[in-house]
Structure formats: C-alpha cells, structure tokens
C-alpha cells in the first residue's frame, strides 16, 4: 500500500502550499559551457513491445462528504477538486475504494487548515491490519512534508476511536473507520485551532 502514501502526500503538499507564503525565486545561473544540442530525429518513432497500461480513475462521489460537518470552527468545509484530481488515478486508492471525495477548510487569517478524504471502501477489504497499514502509509506521506512522524495516539472524539499521528513540523493526522457504512475518513491538519479534532468530532 505504499502508493497510498503518494495520494495523501500530494493532498498535504497542496494544502500546505495554499497556506504558506511563496518562496522567493532563485536567481538564474547560466552554465559556463553550453550543453551540446541533441541530434534531430529524422525517422518515425520506434514502437515499443510493452503497451501502456490503462489508468483506472476512482470515481469522485461528493455525496460522501455528507459524513463531514458542514463547518469547522465557523469555517466552511468545501470540496477540494485539486486534491481529488491528484488522487483519482492513484493505483493504491483504486485497489481499495469504490469511490472517494476530498474536502478542505482553511482559516485565511491564521493559516490553520484541515484537509479530509472520505473513502467508500469495498466491502470486506478493510481488516484491522489493512486499516493500520493505511494509517501508517498516510502518516508517513503527510509527515514527509512536515519533518517526519514523531508519534501515534488514540483518543475518543465524538464517541468514536480516532487514531492520531503527529509530525515534527506540527502537522497532525486523524483517522476514523466507520465500519457500519464502509467509510474511511482520514484528515491532515495544522494550527492551534485543532481543526482536525473538530472535524472528527463533527462526523455525522
């Protein structure tokens, strides 16, 4: 399931990038010796024996977002087309999910945010060990952009057991498994407002 790590790493990169200031552009440096020009091709492309495998897109079902609260700390939880576009073709997600959707809430004043993915899991797939592997992969990917994983914890939030991961840079991850509906909710959050906890508390 290492490919799932890419899915959520991309989502976290997007959300962090949306909240962080743009770094100054680096000055361009001209090489001392110009690189030689590549020869021009004069013939047709050489066919390959291995066909390119088709890309399986996991369907986006925005109705899945109904399980999330409409607002978190007064901030609207909105669909995240960018996060969905990054994730839809990920083969790890395709192996697990019938459908998924993503959402985000951002505080423009503080920069606090929470990004959430709701996954409709295929019936009978998510055993305890698979869920644990999912959490570990998600946390590793998210924390790779925030200093690495520093710890794991469990807490009762909103009447459910929520699995929480911590990153060196202050990012936290949250995971809830809604077994009665075959839904998996995973979120990434940063900021003193603890929007991830509030989102999990408001799951419906």
Order of alpha helices (4+ residues) and beta strands (2+ residues): alpha-beta-beta-beta-beta-alpha-alpha-beta-beta-alpha-beta-beta-beta-beta-alpha
